[in-house]
Amino acid sequence: MSLQAHLNELQSRHRALEAKLADTMNHPASTDAEIAELKRKKLKLKDEISRLQHHHAA
């Protein structure tokens, strides 16, 4: 998989997590733990995207 394809996949997963997080936050039965886990996953993806973009630009 090329770097750009990998970045595109990570960005797509990040957007999907963002949508799931918004849905979870608007659902009254959601727990703080669920929300925190989604935020951690989203941040991890964002960090990986940034790292790959920085590595690619260097």
QUILINJO-V57935 format. One record per residue. PHI is phi in whole degrees, 0 to 359 (* if undefined). OMEGA is omega in degrees with one decimal (none if undefined). Layout:
# QUILINJO-V57935
phi={PHI | PHI}
omega={OMEGA | OMEGA}
This chain:
# QUILINJO-V57935
phi={* | 289 | 300 | 295 | 296 | 295 | 299 | 299 | 297 | 297 | 294 | 295 | 296 | 296 | 297 | 296 | 295 | 299 | 293 | 296 | 298 | 299 | 297 | 296 | 293 | 271 | 268 | 296 | 274 | 291 | 259 | 298 | 295 | 298 | 296 | 298 | 296 | 296 | 296 | 296 | 297 | 296 | 295 | 299 | 296 | 299 | 297 | 294 | 299 | 299 | 298 | 293 | 295 | 294 | 296 | 292 | 284 | 285}
omega={179.5 | 179.7 | -179.0 | 178.1 | 178.7 | 177.0 | 179.3 | 178.6 | 178.9 | 179.5 | 177.1 | 177.6 | 178.9 | 178.9 | 179.1 | 177.3 | 178.5 | 179.0 | 179.3 | 177.9 | 179.2 | 177.8 | -178.6 | -179.2 | -179.5 | -179.3 | -174.9 | -177.9 | -179.1 | 178.0 | 176.6 | -179.8 | 178.1 | -179.2 | 179.7 | 179.5 | 178.2 | 178.1 | 177.8 | 179.4 | 179.9 | 179.2 | 178.7 | 177.5 | 179.8 | 178.5 | 179.5 | 177.3 | -179.8 | -179.7 | -179.4 | 178.3 | 179.3 | 179.7 | -179.3 | -177.9 | -176.6 | none}
